[in-house]
Amino acid sequence: MVDELLREYERTRYLVLDDLGVSRAAVGVGETSADLDAILAQYGATGGVFITAWNPRSEPVDQDTNDEANDRLEADLDEAGSVILPHIGVGYDPAWEPEHGFFALDLVEADAIELAIAYGQNAIVVAERGRPARLVVTPVMRSS
């Protein structure tokens, strides 16, 4: 099960959205993205973290529960002082519902992992300007 989840995370497209929900940049694990680098440069950021509160442990929950969790995560990211942009993760497998979340600029990786753990997330994706995006597995997944 863990290997299947990792494979799905690695095949997911992580999209940074504008205020209208239109994709401004897309990246996959192991890829670089000139569009993503341009967004980071626009904000003077060196990197960002794709993070969500949806579907803890990759177990689907209802829309209201997901939205409420993401609202709390957004408040936590604001409190951490991170500039956040909306993001959506679109799985390779069409059976996987897209997950909404945030692209948190210059969020310290250790802080992002801590937040991911608090929201029951198996992993985050870290993107640094000019470098391939990388999947970071949290202790939540390791304890599954």
C-alpha positions, 0 to 999 in steps of 0.5 A: 500500500505504501509503495502504491501511495508513493507511486501516486504522489510521484505521478501527481501534477502539482499546480499553482493557481491564480485567483481565478483557479487557472493554473500558473505553473505545474510541476511533478516530483523530480521535475523543474519548472520555469513557470514555477521558478518565475513565480518564486522570483516574482515573490523573491522566494527561494522555494516553496512547499506544496501542502494540503490538509485534505484527506488525512493519510490519503483516506477520502473524507467529505468536502466540508471536512476537507474545506474546514481542515484547509481553512485551519491550515491556511490560518496556521500558514498565515501565522507562520508568516508564509506567503501562500498561493492556492494549489491543486494536486491532480493525480495520474489515476483519474479515480483520485479526486484532485486535492486543494492546498497551498504552495507556501513560499519560503516555509522552512521544510521542518516547519512544513513537515510539522504542519503536515504531521499535525494534519495527518499528511503522508508527504509534502512536495518541496520545490526550490528555484532551479532544482527538481521538486522532491517528495518528502515523506512524513512520519505519518506515512512511516507509521502506517 
